[in-house]
């Protein structure tokens, strides 16, 4: 195989949509596989010496509320905001600060658009938009002092997912998959699901779960939320499992014969890819078959299997966690509330609040929450200032917003950090996105400062080349 042919094959396979190219080959194909012998689809179990120490969490479920939910209508109650409602926003807060769509406009304070109440023994303040979050208040660590560096959706997602706004860097799921490998022999180690509902659902590019400079076997695999979960995994019409097995074995023999001469790690990885694709023909239909779930479980989630909803994705996430998938990333698109905030918050929370509670509760009942790290949040927050497009709304905001963590290694029923009296700037125990990454890795038993990949002469880390910290105060 000459270099030109290799490039053409790689281009074809990496661009094969969300079918076999993404699901089976996309997880395992690599231009340069630094880590795996790849003699079977299940051979990779992480880097030597990983984890660095005993982990509290075995897996991560990241619940991304794409579009940026308002911290001021979810977790960050500010009485002063209601007191100044409708008045000019003090210049001392906003002078020289980046603002997305309100730049150059008269800025007025927008009070809370819902009530807040204390919940649980911990007395966590949570808004009335999230009644089911109130039920799990004692399991949540609410971080109220998040900051990020990108004020528009796509670069902010890139920053949240990779630790940098530069496209093409490895996503956090790919980092975790690379460091620890997968516990599943029949499913990818990193799976992505998406759902839609709310205002102005922003597109989510597949590079948000890409492998970047890591071998492409570690990138996320997007499962379809409805219809066939993975295209082209089923046997073609008239082809039996036995015939398919013989075909896979024959291709593998040819590839191994070729690889004896070339010693090309890409060929070895493709051998593993075909094996994984064959295994997924059995594992994926079993994964998405909800016939064994009880009526009570379906009702708890509010799920209708196969409807493409966030609720069904949460139930599917639990089933993936049970089967050893290392990193599960759910995106719900619809939180971009520049206007009509009350209406769209009701929509988005109606679609996600109960299902999120059900996922946490289900994992807890099965004894899995203790080693499953759940993270909830968007790419940024919303401004304390009014923006009106079809009713009161809020603009993008990066100086202070809220997220929460729960489960493996995280204290429950606690709050961490704070914004100022108007919810504009994070002022107490500030948590940068890279600190979130470092804390997530710590829960998985990984020292973020020792987890590096050499690229362009630098040792790159998910937690960044600039200083980051593990939030030890919230750890069990």
C-alpha positions as CSV (number, residue, x, y, z in Angstrom):
1,X,0.0,0.0,0.0
2,X,1.6,3.3,-1.0
3,X,1.1,6.5,1.0
4,X,-1.4,8.0,-1.4
5,X,-3.6,4.9,-1.2
6,X,-3.4,4.9,2.6
7,X,-4.6,8.5,2.7
8,X,-7.5,7.8,0.3
9,X,-8.6,4.9,2.4
10,X,-8.3,6.8,5.6
11,X,-10.3,9.7,4.2
12,X,-13.1,7.4,2.9
13,X,-13.4,5.5,6.2
14,X,-13.3,8.6,8.5
15,X,-15.9,10.4,6.4
16,X,-18.4,7.6,6.2
17,X,-21.2,9.4,8.2
18,X,-22.7,7.9,11.3
19,X,-22.7,4.4,10.0
20,X,-20.0,1.8,10.2
21,X,-17.3,4.4,9.6
22,X,-18.3,6.3,12.7
23,X,-19.7,3.5,14.9
24,X,-17.3,0.6,14.4
25,X,-14.4,1.9,12.5
26,X,-14.6,5.4,13.9
27,X,-14.0,4.3,17.4
28,X,-11.0,2.2,16.5
29,X,-9.4,3.4,13.3
30,X,-6.1,5.3,13.8
31,X,-3.5,6.8,11.6
32,X,-1.0,6.1,14.4
33,X,-2.1,3.9,17.3
34,X,0.4,4.5,20.0
35,X,-1.2,2.3,22.6
36,X,-2.8,-0.9,21.4
37,X,-1.6,-4.2,20.0
38,X,-5.1,-4.3,18.6
39,X,-5.2,-8.0,18.3
40,X,-8.9,-7.9,19.3
41,X,-11.5,-5.3,19.7
42,X,-11.4,-5.8,23.5
43,X,-7.6,-5.7,23.9
44,X,-7.2,-2.1,25.0
45,X,-7.5,-1.6,28.8
46,X,-5.8,1.7,29.3
47,X,-2.3,3.2,29.5
48,X,0.4,1.4,31.6
49,X,0.3,2.6,35.2
50,X,-3.3,3.9,34.9
51,X,-5.2,4.8,37.0
52,X,-2.6,6.6,39.0
53,X,-4.4,5.9,42.3
54,X,-7.5,4.1,43.5
55,X,-10.5,5.8,41.7
56,X,-13.8,6.6,43.2
57,X,-15.6,6.6,39.8
58,X,-15.4,4.0,37.1
59,X,-17.4,5.9,34.5
60,X,-18.7,9.4,33.6
61,X,-22.1,10.5,32.4
62,X,-22.0,14.1,31.3
63,X,-25.4,15.7,30.9
64,X,-24.8,18.8,28.6
65,X,-27.6,21.3,28.5
66,X,-26.5,22.8,25.2
67,X,-27.3,26.4,24.7
68,X,-26.4,27.7,28.2
69,X,-29.1,27.4,30.9
70,X,-29.6,30.4,33.1
71,X,-28.0,30.0,36.5
72,X,-30.3,32.7,37.7
73,X,-33.4,30.5,37.0
74,X,-31.9,27.3,38.2
75,X,-29.4,27.4,41.1
76,X,-28.2,30.9,41.9
77,X,-30.6,32.9,44.0
78,X,-29.8,36.7,44.3
79,X,-32.3,38.8,46.3
80,X,-30.6,42.0,45.1
81,X,-31.4,41.0,41.6
82,X,-35.2,41.2,42.4
83,X,-34.6,44.5,44.3
84,X,-33.0,46.2,41.3
85,X,-35.3,44.7,38.7
86,X,-35.8,47.0,35.7
87,X,-33.2,49.5,36.9
88,X,-30.0,50.3,35.0
89,X,-27.3,47.7,35.4
90,X,-24.4,49.3,37.4
91,X,-21.5,50.1,35.1
92,X,-19.1,48.8,37.7
93,X,-20.2,45.2,36.8
94,X,-20.1,45.5,33.0
95,X,-17.5,48.1,32.0
96,X,-15.0,46.5,29.6
97,X,-16.6,43.0,30.0
98,X,-17.4,40.8,27.0
99,X,-21.1,40.6,26.2
100,X,-22.5,38.6,23.3
101,X,-25.6,40.4,21.8
102,X,-26.1,43.2,24.3
103,X,-22.9,45.1,23.4
104,X,-23.6,48.8,23.0
105,X,-27.2,48.5,24.3
106,X,-28.8,50.0,27.4
107,X,-28.4,47.4,30.1
108,X,-31.2,46.9,32.6
109,X,-31.3,44.4,35.5
110,X,-33.6,41.5,35.0
111,X,-34.9,39.9,38.3
112,X,-35.5,36.2,38.7
113,X,-38.3,34.8,36.6
114,X,-39.2,32.1,39.1
115,X,-39.1,31.4,42.8
116,X,-36.4,29.5,44.7
117,X,-36.9,27.1,47.6
118,X,-34.7,25.2,50.0
119,X,-34.7,21.4,49.5
120,X,-33.6,18.4,51.4
121,X,-31.8,18.2,54.7
122,X,-29.0,20.2,53.1
123,X,-31.3,23.2,52.3
124,X,-30.0,23.5,48.8
125,X,-31.6,26.5,47.0
126,X,-33.1,25.3,43.7
127,X,-35.6,27.1,41.5
128,X,-39.2,26.0,40.9
129,X,-38.4,25.3,37.3
130,X,-36.6,22.1,38.6
131,X,-38.9,20.4,41.1
132,X,-37.3,17.0,40.6
133,X,-33.8,18.4,41.2
134,X,-35.2,19.4,44.6
135,X,-35.9,15.7,45.3
136,X,-32.2,14.9,44.8
137,X,-30.8,18.0,46.5
138,X,-28.9,16.0,49.1
139,X,-27.0,14.1,46.4
140,X,-25.8,17.1,44.5
141,X,-22.7,19.3,44.7
142,X,-23.8,22.5,43.1
143,X,-20.9,24.6,41.9
144,X,-22.1,28.2,41.7
145,X,-18.8,29.9,40.6
146,X,-18.0,28.5,37.2
147,X,-16.2,30.6,34.6
148,X,-15.2,29.9,31.0
149,X,-13.4,31.8,28.3
150,X,-15.6,31.7,25.2
151,X,-18.9,33.6,24.9
152,X,-20.4,32.1,21.7
153,X,-21.8,28.6,21.5
154,X,-19.5,26.6,19.3
155,X,-16.2,27.8,20.7
156,X,-17.7,27.6,24.2
157,X,-18.7,23.9,23.6
158,X,-15.2,23.3,22.2
159,X,-13.7,24.8,25.3
160,X,-15.9,22.8,27.7
161,X,-15.2,19.6,25.8
162,X,-11.5,19.9,25.1
163,X,-10.1,22.6,27.5
164,X,-9.2,24.9,24.6
165,X,-11.1,26.9,22.0
166,X,-8.7,25.5,19.3
167,X,-10.6,23.0,17.2
168,X,-9.1,19.6,16.6
169,X,-7.9,18.9,20.2
170,X,-9.0,15.6,22.0
171,X,-12.4,15.7,23.7
172,X,-12.6,14.9,27.4
173,X,-14.3,11.6,26.6
174,X,-11.5,10.6,24.3
175,X,-8.9,11.5,26.9
176,X,-10.7,9.3,29.5
177,X,-11.1,6.5,27.0
178,X,-7.4,6.8,26.0
179,X,-6.2,6.8,29.6
180,X,-8.4,4.1,31.1
181,X,-9.7,2.0,28.2
182,X,-13.2,0.5,28.3
183,X,-14.7,-2.2,30.5
184,X,-16.9,-3.4,27.6
185,X,-15.8,-5.9,25.0
186,X,-18.8,-5.4,22.8
187,X,-19.5,-1.6,22.9
188,X,-17.4,1.5,22.3
189,X,-15.8,3.1,25.3
190,X,-17.2,6.6,24.5
191,X,-20.8,7.0,23.3
192,X,-22.7,10.2,22.5
193,X,-26.5,10.7,22.4
194,X,-28.4,13.9,21.4
195,X,-32.0,15.2,21.9
196,X,-33.8,18.4,21.0
197,X,-36.4,20.6,22.7
198,X,-36.7,24.3,23.5
199,X,-35.6,27.5,21.9
200,X,-33.1,27.8,19.0
201,X,-31.3,24.5,19.3
202,X,-27.7,25.1,18.3
203,X,-26.0,22.5,16.1
204,X,-23.5,20.3,17.8
205,X,-20.5,19.3,15.6
206,X,-19.1,15.8,15.8
207,X,-15.7,17.3,16.5
208,X,-17.0,18.0,20.0
209,X,-16.4,14.3,20.7
210,X,-13.4,13.9,18.4
211,X,-10.1,12.3,19.3
212,X,-7.9,15.1,18.0
213,X,-4.3,14.1,18.1
214,X,-5.1,10.8,19.9
215,X,-5.7,7.7,17.9
216,X,-9.2,7.9,16.4
217,X,-10.2,4.6,18.1
218,X,-10.8,6.8,21.2
219,X,-13.3,9.3,19.7
220,X,-17.0,9.3,20.7
221,X,-19.5,7.2,18.8
222,X,-22.8,8.9,18.1
223,X,-25.7,6.6,18.5
224,X,-29.0,7.7,16.9
225,X,-31.7,8.5,19.4
226,X,-34.4,6.9,17.2
227,X,-34.5,4.3,14.5
228,X,-31.4,2.1,14.0
229,X,-29.0,3.2,16.8
230,X,-26.1,2.6,14.4
231,X,-26.3,2.4,10.7
232,X,-25.0,-0.6,8.7
233,X,-24.2,-2.8,11.7
234,X,-27.0,-5.2,10.7
235,X,-26.2,-8.0,8.3
236,X,-27.2,-7.3,4.7
237,X,-30.3,-9.0,3.5
238,X,-29.7,-12.7,3.0
239,X,-26.4,-12.8,4.9
240,X,-26.4,-15.1,7.9
241,X,-24.3,-14.6,11.1
242,X,-22.1,-17.5,10.1
243,X,-21.4,-16.0,6.7
244,X,-20.6,-12.6,8.2
245,X,-18.3,-14.3,10.7
246,X,-16.4,-16.0,7.8
247,X,-16.2,-12.7,5.9
248,X,-14.7,-10.9,8.9
249,X,-12.3,-13.7,9.6
250,X,-11.1,-13.7,5.9
251,X,-10.6,-9.9,5.9
252,X,-8.6,-10.1,9.1
253,X,-6.4,-12.9,7.7
254,X,-5.7,-10.7,4.6
255,X,-5.0,-7.7,6.8
256,X,-2.7,-9.7,9.1
257,X,-0.8,-11.1,6.1
258,X,-0.3,-7.6,4.7
259,X,0.7,-6.2,8.1
260,X,3.4,-8.8,8.5
261,X,5.2,-7.0,5.7
262,X,4.3,-3.4,6.5
263,X,4.0,-3.4,10.3
264,X,1.4,-0.6,9.9
265,X,-0.5,0.1,13.2
266,X,-3.4,1.4,11.2
267,X,-4.0,-2.1,9.7
268,X,-3.8,-3.7,13.2
269,X,-6.4,-1.2,14.3
270,X,-8.7,-2.0,11.4
271,X,-8.6,-5.6,12.3
272,X,-9.9,-4.7,15.7
273,X,-12.5,-2.4,14.0
274,X,-14.0,-5.2,12.0
275,X,-14.1,-7.4,15.1
276,X,-15.9,-4.7,17.1
277,X,-18.4,-4.1,14.2
278,X,-19.2,-7.8,14.2
279,X,-19.7,-7.9,18.0
280,X,-21.9,-4.8,17.9
281,X,-24.3,-6.7,15.6
282,X,-25.3,-8.6,18.7
283,X,-24.6,-6.1,21.5
284,X,-26.3,-3.0,20.1
285,X,-29.8,-4.6,19.5
286,X,-29.6,-6.0,23.0
287,X,-28.6,-2.7,24.4
288,X,-31.6,-0.8,22.9
289,X,-34.1,-3.5,23.5
290,X,-36.1,-2.1,26.4
291,X,-38.6,-4.9,26.6
292,X,-37.0,-6.1,29.8
293,X,-37.5,-2.8,31.6
294,X,-40.4,-2.6,34.0
295,X,-43.4,-0.4,33.5
296,X,-42.4,1.4,36.7
297,X,-38.9,2.2,35.4
298,X,-40.2,3.6,32.1
299,X,-42.7,5.7,34.0
300,X,-40.0,6.9,36.4
301,X,-38.0,8.2,33.4
302,X,-41.0,9.3,31.4
303,X,-39.4,7.4,28.6
304,X,-41.0,6.0,25.4
305,X,-38.1,3.9,24.0
306,X,-37.0,4.9,20.5
307,X,-38.7,8.3,20.6
308,X,-35.4,10.2,20.5
309,X,-36.1,12.0,23.8
310,X,-33.7,13.0,26.5
311,X,-35.7,10.8,28.8
312,X,-35.1,7.7,26.6
313,X,-31.4,8.7,26.3
314,X,-31.1,8.8,30.1
315,X,-32.5,5.3,30.3
316,X,-30.1,4.2,27.6
317,X,-27.2,5.8,29.4
318,X,-28.0,3.7,32.5
319,X,-28.0,0.6,30.4
320,X,-24.6,1.6,28.8
321,X,-23.2,2.2,32.2
322,X,-24.2,-1.3,33.3
323,X,-22.4,-2.7,30.2
324,X,-19.1,-1.0,30.9
325,X,-19.2,2.1,28.6
326,X,-16.6,4.4,30.1
327,X,-17.8,7.8,29.1
328,X,-21.4,8.7,28.1
329,X,-22.2,12.2,26.8
330,X,-25.8,13.3,26.5
331,X,-26.6,16.6,24.8
332,X,-30.0,18.3,25.1
333,X,-30.2,21.1,22.6
334,X,-32.6,24.0,23.3
335,X,-31.3,26.1,26.2
336,X,-30.4,29.3,24.2
337,X,-33.0,31.6,25.9
338,X,-32.5,35.1,24.6
339,X,-36.2,35.6,24.9
340,X,-39.3,33.9,26.1
341,X,-37.3,32.6,29.0
342,X,-40.2,31.4,31.1
343,X,-41.9,29.5,28.3
344,X,-38.7,27.8,27.1
345,X,-37.4,27.1,30.6
346,X,-40.7,25.3,31.2
347,X,-40.1,23.4,28.0
348,X,-36.5,22.4,28.6
349,X,-36.9,21.6,32.3
350,X,-40.1,19.6,31.5
351,X,-38.1,17.5,29.1
352,X,-35.0,17.0,31.3
353,X,-35.7,17.6,35.0
354,X,-37.6,14.4,35.8
355,X,-35.4,12.2,33.6
356,X,-32.2,13.5,35.2
357,X,-33.7,12.7,38.6
358,X,-34.7,9.2,37.4
359,X,-31.2,8.5,36.1
360,X,-29.6,9.5,39.4
361,X,-32.2,7.6,41.4
362,X,-32.0,4.5,39.2
363,X,-28.2,4.4,39.5
364,X,-28.5,4.9,43.3
365,X,-31.0,2.1,43.7
366,X,-28.8,-0.3,41.7
367,X,-25.7,0.6,43.8
368,X,-24.0,2.3,40.8
369,X,-24.1,6.0,41.8
370,X,-21.2,5.5,44.1
371,X,-18.9,4.7,41.2
372,X,-20.6,6.7,38.5
373,X,-19.7,10.4,38.2
374,X,-22.6,12.5,36.8
375,X,-21.9,16.1,35.6
376,X,-24.7,18.5,34.6
377,X,-24.4,21.9,33.0
378,X,-24.1,24.0,29.8
379,X,-21.3,25.7,28.0
380,X,-21.9,29.0,29.9
381,X,-24.6,30.9,31.8
382,X,-26.9,33.9,31.1
383,X,-26.6,37.6,32.0
384,X,-28.3,39.3,34.9
385,X,-29.4,41.9,32.3
386,X,-32.6,41.9,30.4
387,X,-32.7,40.8,26.8
388,X,-36.1,40.8,25.1
389,X,-36.9,38.6,22.1
390,X,-40.4,37.3,22.5
391,X,-40.5,38.1,26.2
392,X,-37.9,38.5,28.9
393,X,-34.7,36.6,28.2
394,X,-30.9,36.7,29.0
395,X,-27.8,36.9,26.9
396,X,-24.7,34.6,27.0
397,X,-22.5,35.0,30.1
398,X,-19.1,33.5,30.9
399,X,-18.1,35.3,34.2
400,X,-20.3,33.3,36.5
401,X,-22.6,30.3,36.1
402,X,-23.6,27.1,37.8
403,X,-23.1,23.4,37.2
404,X,-23.4,20.3,39.4
405,X,-21.6,17.1,40.1
406,X,-22.9,13.9,41.8
407,X,-21.9,10.4,42.5
408,X,-18.4,8.8,42.3
409,X,-16.1,10.6,44.6
410,X,-18.3,13.8,45.1
411,X,-19.9,15.0,48.3
412,X,-23.6,15.3,48.2
413,X,-25.8,18.1,49.6
414,X,-23.2,20.8,49.4
415,X,-22.7,24.0,47.5
416,X,-19.4,25.4,46.4
417,X,-18.4,28.9,45.3
418,X,-20.5,32.0,44.8
419,X,-21.1,34.8,42.4
420,X,-21.5,38.5,43.4
421,X,-24.8,40.0,44.6
422,X,-26.2,40.2,41.0
423,X,-24.9,36.8,39.8
424,X,-22.5,38.5,37.4
425,X,-18.9,37.6,38.5
426,X,-17.8,34.5,40.3
427,X,-16.1,35.9,43.4
428,X,-15.7,33.0,45.9
429,X,-13.8,29.8,45.2
430,X,-13.8,30.4,41.5
431,X,-13.9,27.2,39.3
432,X,-12.5,27.3,35.8
433,X,-13.6,24.8,33.2
434,X,-10.1,23.3,33.4
435,X,-10.6,22.8,37.2
436,X,-13.7,20.9,36.4
437,X,-11.7,18.7,34.1
438,X,-9.0,18.1,36.7
439,X,-11.6,17.2,39.3
440,X,-13.3,14.8,36.9
441,X,-10.0,13.1,36.2
442,X,-9.2,12.9,39.9
443,X,-12.4,11.0,40.6
444,X,-11.4,8.5,37.9
445,X,-8.0,8.0,39.6
446,X,-6.0,10.2,37.2
447,X,-3.6,12.9,38.1
448,X,-4.4,15.6,35.5
449,X,-0.8,17.0,35.7
450,X,0.7,13.6,34.8
451,X,-1.7,12.9,32.0
452,X,-0.1,14.3,28.9
453,X,0.2,13.7,25.1
454,X,3.2,15.1,23.2
455,X,2.0,17.4,20.3
456,X,3.9,20.0,18.4
457,X,6.7,20.0,20.9
458,X,4.4,20.5,23.9
459,X,3.0,18.1,26.5
460,X,-0.7,18.7,26.2
461,X,-3.2,18.0,29.0
462,X,-7.0,18.0,29.1
463,X,-6.7,20.3,32.1
464,X,-4.5,22.7,30.1
465,X,-0.9,23.8,30.1
466,X,-1.8,26.7,32.4
467,X,-2.4,26.0,36.1
468,X,-5.5,24.1,37.0
469,X,-6.6,22.5,40.3
470,X,-8.6,19.6,41.7
471,X,-11.4,20.9,43.8
472,X,-10.5,18.9,46.9
473,X,-13.2,20.5,49.1
474,X,-16.0,18.7,47.2
475,X,-14.4,15.3,47.2
476,X,-15.5,12.5,49.5
